[in-house]
């Protein structure tokens, strides 16, 4: 893992050198400040506080080719103004094309994200493929600590965490342009993955898990990691991960874990008696990853396991949808968008009052789990006498 991170940074440095030496707008690489990521908080008064993590290229030109992280903080009346103020700190030019991460504080997110993201969209320097996250800490800058020297480029590590969590299905991976597309769309509300700090062996380290939910462009609430996984089932964004349940037996209960190989979720609508009904059907292909029992695994027990996981997922989906309907009234599942695509005429009739309609939607859930390695499970491994 560490080698991969070093390789990425080293490759990035040489790519930048190559691009700049072949460019008419030639700039010495030592005159560049490479931006890795940024965090946005509220500052003093009505200002924004912008924390910028940069790559220390000076060190990479020495004996150690692994650059360190440098962090600067600047304030401004707008995000763009704050970034411009960073230029006053150094005569070097900020290079934004490798900025990977944008972290927003909870306070910024609750105040509306359009006014923060719009300058990024209009600017030609930062990429619209930056990953967007909402901080669960007091400030977004807590994730990119200003006063703590680091030999880790946290922004690049966070991207690796996002990619890993996407395959564990604890958080999705959304970029700036995807967030903006959802904010502008009708019939769907935005979600953004969340990031916090956990303590491992006495050291605080970023942890990506869960979702921030938005109504229009303002944060209204959070989902934890397990709820985020259920959300991904509903929206057909599951990339992998593990499901765990306790299987009761005559001797004692044992934990069973299924490794998800594939999931397909289809959502259809019905309109009857002046009411919209959303039909959600999930179909999971999985393998038994762990099953701690002493007896042979029978076809009957396999069917029991399938029913156990099907019932559990169905319950999780129903509980999550009801929670979002009751507490937040924001259609993060995109039911309105599905209705719009399937029945544009009906959508035009219901669109204006969709928030209230969503809060009272009737949901029907059908789950199917297909265990695909049953031929390998005919006998358990037993320790000899």
C-alpha positions, 0 to 999 in steps of 0.5 A, spaced: 500 500 500 505 504 501 509 503 495 503 504 491 502 511 494 509 513 493 509 510 486 503 515 485 506 521 487 512 520 484 509 518 477 505 525 478 511 529 479 514 526 473 508 527 469 508 534 471 515 535 469 513 532 462 507 537 461 510 543 463 517 542 459 513 541 453 508 547 454 508 554 451 506 557 458 513 554 461 513 555 468 519 552 472 517 546 477 520 549 483 516 555 482 509 551 482 505 549 488 502 543 487 495 542 490 492 536 493 486 537 496 482 543 500 477 544 506 472 549 506 470 552 513 466 558 515 472 563 518 471 570 522 465 574 520 462 572 514 469 570 511 470 563 508 476 559 511 480 555 506 485 550 508 489 547 502 494 541 502 500 542 497 505 537 495 512 539 497 516 538 491 522 541 494 524 535 498 522 530 492 528 533 488 533 531 494 535 524 497 528 522 499 523 522 493 517 521 497 514 528 498 511 531 504 505 535 505 504 542 507 498 545 509 496 553 508 490 556 511 487 563 508 481 567 509 477 571 504 470 574 503 468 568 498 472 561 496 475 564 490 477 571 494 481 566 499 484 562 494 487 568 491 489 571 498 493 564 498 497 567 492 499 573 497 503 568 501 507 565 496 510 568 489 509 561 487 504 559 482 498 554 485 497 548 480 490 545 481 490 540 476 492 534 481 487 537 486 483 530 488 479 532 494 474 537 497 472 537 504 466 541 506 464 543 514 457 541 516 456 548 517 458 550 510 454 544 508 448 546 512 448 553 509 448 551 502 453 548 497 452 551 491 455 558 493 461 554 494 461 549 488 460 555 483 466 558 483 470 551 482 465 550 476 467 557 473 474 557 474 478 553 469 483 551 474 480 546 479 478 539 476 470 537 476 473 530 478 475 532 485 472 528 490 467 531 495 466 530 502 462 533 508 466 533 515 463 529 521 468 533 525 467 540 528 471 543 522 473 541 515 480 543 517 480 538 522 481 532 517 487 536 514 490 539 520 494 546 519 499 545 525 501 538 524 507 536 520 506 530 516 510 525 511 503 523 508 499 527 503 492 526 506 488 528 500 491 522 496 490 517 502 483 519 502 482 518 495 484 511 496 480 510 502 474 512 498 475 507 492 476 502 498 469 504 501 466 504 494 468 496 494 466 495 501 459 499 500 460 503 506 460 510 502 459 512 495 464 516 491 462 522 488 465 528 484 464 535 484 460 535 477 456 529 479 454 533 486 452 539 481 448 535 476 444 532 482 443 539 485 440 541 479 436 535 477 428 534 479 426 528 482 432 527 486 436 529 492 443 530 493 448 525 498 455 526 499 460 521 503 462 523 510 469 523 513 471 523 520 477 522 524 478 515 528 484 513 533 488 507 531 494 506 535 494 513 539 494 516 532 488 520 529 487 518 522 481 520 517 475 515 516 470 515 510 464 512 512 456 514 511 452 519 507 450 527 508 443 528 506 441 534 502 434 538 501 436 542 495 443 544 496 442 544 504 445 539 509 439 536 513 442 530 516 446 524 516 446 516 515 451 511 518 455 506 514 450 501 515 445 505 512 449 508 507 450 500 504 442 500 504 442 506 500 447 503 495 442 497 495 436 501 493 440 506 488 443 500 485 450 502 486 453 496 490 460 494 488 461 489 493 462 488 501 460 483 506 453 481 509 453 478 516 447 475 520 446 470 526 444 464 524 440 460 529 441 452 530 440 447 535 447 447 538 448 455 538 447 461 534 453 462 529 455 468 524 454 467 517 458 472 512 456 473 505 461 476 500 457 480 495 459 478 488 453 482 484 447 486 485 442 488 481 436 493 483 430 495 479 425 500 481 418 500 477 412 505 479 405 503 479 399 509 480 393 506 482 387 510 486 391 516 485 397 514 489 404 512 487 407 505 489 414 504 488 416 497 487 423 495 489 426 489 487 434 487 489 437 480 486 444 479 490 449 474 487 453 472 493 458 467 496 458 464 503 465 467 506 464 464 513 460 460 516 462 457 523 458 450 524 460 443 526 455 440 522 455 439 514 451 444 510 445 441 507 440 444 502 435 446 507 440 450 511 442 454 505 435 455 503 434 458 510 440 462 510 437 465 503 431 467 507 434 470 513 438 475 509 433 476 504 428 478 510 434 482 513 435 486 507 428 487 506 427 490 513 433 494 512 430 497 506 423 499 509 426 502 515 431 506 511 426 509 506 421 510 512 426 514 516 428 518 510 420 520 509 419 521 516 425 525 518 427 529 512 422 528 506 428 529 501 428 524 495 435 521 496 433 515 492 431 518 486 424 515 486 421 522 483 427 521 477 425 514 476 417 516 475 419 522 471 423 517 466 418 512 466 411 516 466 413 524 464 406 525 463 404 523 471 411 526 473 408 533 470 402 532 474 405 531 481 412 534 480 410 541 484 408 537 490 413 531 490 416 533 497 409 531 500 408 525 495 415 522 497 413 523 504 407 518 504 409 514 498 407 506 499 413 502 498 414 494 496 420 491 497 422 484 494 429 481 495 432 475 492 439 472 495 442 467 490 448 463 493 453 461 488 458 457 491 453 451 494 457 446 490 463 447 495 459 447 501 457 440 502 462 438 508 465 442 513 472 442 515 473 438 521 479 438 526 481 430 527 481 427 533 
